[in-house]
Amino acid sequence: MPATAQFTDSYTFLKAVKDGDGAKATEFLSKPGSTIVNTRDPSNGDTALHIVTKRKALDWMGFVIQKGANLDMRDNEGNSALMDATRIGFAEGVDLLVKVGASVDLANSRGETPLIAAVQNRDVTCVRLLLAGGASPTATDRIAGMSAHDYASRDPRAGAILKLLDEAKPKKAKSIVGPSL
C-alpha cells in the first residue's frame, strides 16, 4: 500500500495562497479562532501577506489583512511586507500597508528601513508615501550607518528625493499622560 503524503493545514493554506486559490484559502481562514493567516513558510519565513505583496495582488492583500494578517511580521531576512512592496516598487501596496498601520520604520536584519530601500531605488512615489506615513529620513541602517537622507545626499541623481526628505515634517513625539508632580 503506497504511503500518502500528509500535509499540515499551514502548508496547505500557504499553497492555496501561492496558487491563488481563494476558495481553499477562505476555507482555512473561516475556521473559528484560526491564526493560520500568520503562518510562515519554513523555507524563507514568508507569510501569506508577504506572498501576495510580492505578487502585487492588491485584492489578496486586502483580504488577508481583513482576516487578521500581522502587518509587521518579518521573513527570514527581517523584511516586512512593506519592505517587500517598497523593494519591488509596488506603490499601491505601499500605500495600502501604510494606510492600515504597518510600521513604516521597521528595519530588516541589515537595519534598512523601507524609506532607505525607496531612496536606494530612487522611487519618488514610494518615498512620498512612506514620508506621508511618518517614516524617518534620519533612521540609520546597521551596515553603513547611513540614513535615507545620507543615501540621497550622496546620489547625484536623487535631487528630487533629497528635496522631499529635507521638507519632511518630523513626527511629533507622543505626549505622555499621567499624574502631575
Order of alpha helices (4+ residues) and beta strands (2+ residues): alpha-alpha-alpha-alpha-alpha-alpha-alpha-alpha-alpha-alpha
